[in-house]
Amino acid sequence: MENVLLIGASGSIGSVVRRDLLSSSENHLTLFVRDSSRLGDIDEVRETVIAGDATKMDDLNAAVENQDVVFISVTGELPLITQNVVDAMHNNEVKRVILISSMGIYNEVNSDGNSDNVESVLIPYRKAADIVEESDLDSTVIRPSWYDNNSDLNYQITFKGETFVGRNVSRRSVADLSTRIINEPTLYVNESLGISRA
């Protein structure tokens, strides 16, 4: 059994990852959210809720303590939050982190060969990915294409340096890949994975 911290547990990806982990593992989940009322029913045996602000180190240090795996799926100040998470993980000697970023952060969709030619809207996602990749943590970056609400699990993976294929993917697929990695923490260590519908 692993202790898993879900930062953004009530979000559109985090909520599905939470559900999948409860059904596929015996892991204990710490649900880190800004507003705990969005979580619904809590499994008091397997879940701990922390209502906090990921831009504040004190909140994150308390959440990261005694975790085995940290999963980040948030919006807002993504580079700041990601740096704070990395720092909190160092403070607490936690090594495994999984970050949800975005397709296009390496100019891999319509590539001209220059990975620094990134659209301005994607710069925060690129900065966050760089932060975890340049740390000494065991990291996986997941770069989804545009989410939709389809229920399929029909997806393909591309690796950093490969041209991204596809334009859509179900939230359920992104959560499935995330859950697989959380349940098997040695899977895709220090990889950056594009994910789209096959």
N, C-alpha and C positions, 0 to 999 in steps of 0.2 A: 504494500500500500504506500502511495506517495501522498505528500501534502502538496496541494496544487493551489497557487494563488491566481485567481482570475481578476485582472484589473480591467474593469469595464464589463463586469459580469451581467449587467442588465441591458447591454447594447445588442444590436441586431446580430452580431456574430457571437459575442460572449454568452448570450442567453441560450443559444443553440448548443454551444460547446458545453455549457453547464449541464443542460439536459442530457446530452450524449454521454458525458462523463459519469453522471449518476446511473445511467443504464448500462454502461459498458465496463465499469471498473468499481473497485472498492475504495478508490482514492477519497481522501478528505479534502473538501473544497473550501477555500477562504474566498468569499465573494466581496471584492473591494469595489464600492460604488459610491457615487455622490449622494444618491437618493435611494435609501433602502426600501422605500415603499413600492418601487418599481419591480421588486424581485418576486413578489407573490409568495406562495407558501414556501417555507424553509424546512428542510430536513434537519432537525435539531441534532441528530446523531452524526450526520456526515457533512454538515455545512456550518460554517461560521461566517457571520456578516460583519464587515467593517465599513461603516459609512465614513468616508474620508475624502481628502483632496489630494490627488496625485501630483499636484504642483508643490506640495508641502512635504519636506523630508521627514519630519516627525511622524506624519501619518503613514508614509511608506515604510519607514524603518520598522514600525510596529507591525505592519502587515507582512513584510518579507521575512521576519524572524521565524525560524524553524520550518521554512518552506523547502521543498525539493525542486519544484518547477514553477516558473513564473510565466504567465501568459498575458500579453498586452494587446488589447483591442479597444482603442479609444479614439476620440476626436478631440479637436481643440489644440492645445499647446503640445503637440506630439513630440517635438525635439526635447523640450524642457522635461516633459513627463518621462520620456525614455531615458534621458540622462539621469534623472532622479532615481528611476528604477535600477539602472546599472549601479549607481552609487550605493543605493540601499542594499543591493545584492552583494556588493563588495563588503559593505559594513557587516553583513550577516553571513558571509562565506557561503552564499548560494550561487550555484554555477549555471543552471539550465534556464534559458529564456527563449520564448517564442514571441515574435512580433508580427502583427498584422500590419502590412504597409500597403502598397498599391502597385499595380502594373505601371510601367512607363518610367519608373524612377531611374533606370539605367539607359533610357532612350532605346529600349529593346523592342518597342512595338513597331515604330516606323523608323528603324535605326539608320542613321547616316554614318555610323561607326564611331561617333563621339559620345561616350557615356555621360559626359558633363552637359550636353545639350538637353536639359530637362525643362519641361514646361513649368512655369512659375507656380501653378497650383500644386505641383507634385514635389516642390522643393522641401517642404516640411517632412514629407514621407521619406524622401531620400536622406535627409539629415538624420532622421530617426534610425533608418536602416544602417547608415554609416556608423552611428554611435554604438549599436550592438555589434556590428561586424568588426569594428576596430577595438572593441574591448577584449579582455581575455576570457570572456564568458563562453560557454557552450551554447551557441545561438543558432536559431533558425529564423529566417525572414520569409514570410509568406506574402506573395504579391498577387492578390486576386485581381481579376478583371471586374467589370461592373457587376454588382450583385443583382440577382432577381429572386423572386419568391417561389420559383419552381421547386418541386420536391425531389428532383432527380439527384442521383449520385454519380452522374456521368461526367467525369472530369479527367483532364490531362495535366501533366506537370512539365514545365520547362525549367532549365537551370540557368543561373547567372551566366551571361556570355552568349546564351542562345536567343534567337529571335522569339519574341512572345507570340503565341498562336492563339487566336480566338478573341472574342470581345465580351462574352458574358459568362457567368457562372452562378450557380445557385448558392445562397447562403448555407444551405445544408451541406453542399460539397466542401466549402471552405471550412466549416465546422468539423466535417468528417476528417479532413486532412489534419486539422489542428488536434483533434482528439486522438488520432492514431499516433501522432508524435508525442503528445503528453503521456499516453499510455505506454509508449516504447521510447523513452527519452534518448536512447542512442541513435534513433532514426533521424537522418538528415541533419546531423550535427554540423554546424558551420557551413550550411548551405543556404542559398537564397532561391526560393522556389516560386516560379510563376504558376498560377492555377487558373484554368479556364475550362469551359465545357468542351468535351471531346467531340 
